Amino acid sequence: MALFGFSFPLVFLLLSCFTTLLLCNANAFPGHYHNPIQRHRHRHPRFASHNYRDALTKSILFFEGQRSGKLPSNQRISWRRDSGLSDGSALHVDLVGGYYDAGDNVKFGFPMAFTTTMLSWSVIEFGGLMKGELQNAKEAIRWATDYLLKATAHPGTIYVQVGDANKDHACWERPEDMDTPRSVFKIDQNTPGSEVAAETAAALAAASLVFRRSDPTYSKLLARRAISVFEFADKHRGAYSTGLKKYVCPFYCDYSGFQDELLWAAAWLQKATKNPAYLNYIQANGQILGAAEFDNTFGWDNKHVGARILLSKAFLIQKVRSLHDYKGHADSFICSIIPGASYSSAQYTPGGLLFKMNDSNMQYVTSTSFLLLSYAKYLTTARQVVNCGGTAITPRRLRAIAKRQVDYLLGDNPLRCPTWWVMAQGTHKGFTTGGHPCRPLPHTQPRSNALPGSV
């Protein structure tokens, strides 16, 4: 079973794939400085160009393969069936729906909420580029938010997990056939979980923006619930991996603390509601919540960098002057990522891939690429650049770096191997694994139950 679930890096590959549609004419890295990417910029003929639209389609389709609950009539992954129809019954609540995490049958609320936040952010920023896939992306978001509304339906309680991962991971089986316990785990004032509660609030707030025009009633419901869930997260502070450690660790343990989620959620609520109370909260609590602490890792556990980029947009675009410092914090992050720039602390592999961690590195590659693309958009609108030790880093440069990372994932790498395996792009022989070093285990039957877009 995968330790880190479906959200990572698939969701960010999705985001990067369609944002990369903007980048077809972006120049590669300028040659006036030494960097580990420039030396290894291989051009592999079979992967010289990529079908980003096909990648986007398959990436969104992947989420349908992860659905739990009663499947709709327009379900496109036809080999999946209804499952988990009694989820929540152990505590007499309805927790049917949502997404399974990975190859397992557990529904982890923490990463599911983060996935929802990021899918929503992608639609907010780049939905206009998605064309025919926009509705599918919105349906993927709504499948999650419908579940999160159920998980937060009882004031003072949030249901954060269905399934005991320790038992589930000992038995690999289809969700339609699962017979492991569907245990339900919750947080409340006695067993707080500020990180998962705040992330849930962020997800609901971000999604409320997605549906503001197309379904205003649903949007208002999401916003109201986000407000109450955030109040709970802030009032009853504590880490869910303390009270529920036996069940959530090491799978989705809270390693970075809950402060980043509180800042992240407040940023989304400020954006979604325009209520000055959230701006006041950010100003009053930003330092305590780690706004100025240096880190350049963004993922399901640590949201500080994402909050800085999001709040810098309010400064750059909405001209919220009180958030000036977040532009500086965001710039510091950018300078730490740029190869060869002053204050750069990022590592890249000889083939040019951003390297953050030994385990599940691709999630950080794709999440970082998304932040680079988003910040490039904000800088372009504001007609600004990033100053890294006297060197001006332009939005075009950020786009080029992000494009290089996405293309690496899609096959522009020393192995000439896409990092997503099942039903890769198109039917071209270059996108099959038969002649690659990444050959799968031998099999003689066609993949009748293929899962498009899996990583």
Secondary structure, 3 states (H helix, E strand, C coil): CCCCCCCCCHHHHHHHHHHHHHHCCCCCCCCCCCCCCHHHCCCCHHHCCCCHHHHHHHHHHHHHHCECECCCCCCCCCCCCCECCCCCHHHCCCCCCCECCCCCCCEEHHHHHHHHHHHHHHHHHHHHHCHHHHHHHHHHHHHHHHHHHHHCCCCCCEEEEECCHHHHCCCCCCHHHCCCCCCEEEECCCCCCHHHHHHHHHHHHHHHHHCCCCCHHHHHHHHHHHHHHHHHHHHCCCCHHHHCHHHHCCCCCCCCCCHHHHHHHHHHHHHHHCCHHHHHHHHHHCCCCCCCCCCCCCCCCCCHHHHHHHHHHHHHCCCCHHHHHHHHHHHHHHHHHCCCCCCCCCEECCCCCEECCCCCHHHHHHHHHHHHHHHHHHHHHHCCCEEECCEEECHHHHHHHHHHHHHHHCCCCCCCCCCCCCCCCCCCHHHCCCCCCCCCCCCCCCCCCCCCCCC
